[in-house]
């Protein structure tokens, strides 16, 4: 049995969103615990995942328009 595109739940955009959702409580705990260096690192990683998502959307729009 082959999976259709509609059946795939864990795609790259969903995985990036899930990673940001899982990082949020960790980031909040680190700020409350005064561990600002590690909180900044987690914040930067979350920002990079946002940039990856933006570039992924731009590439997909570009390639969908050039079919």
C-alpha angles and dihedrals in degrees: 000000000000123000116238121220090253091055095057110099101169102061126153095265091047092048091051091049092047091051091052091048091052092047094054099075090042090052091049092050092049092052092049090047090053092242094138098161094058090041090055090050092051090046091051092049090051089050091052091053088053090053091049089052092050093049090046090054092047092050093047092050091048095050094042090054093048097056 
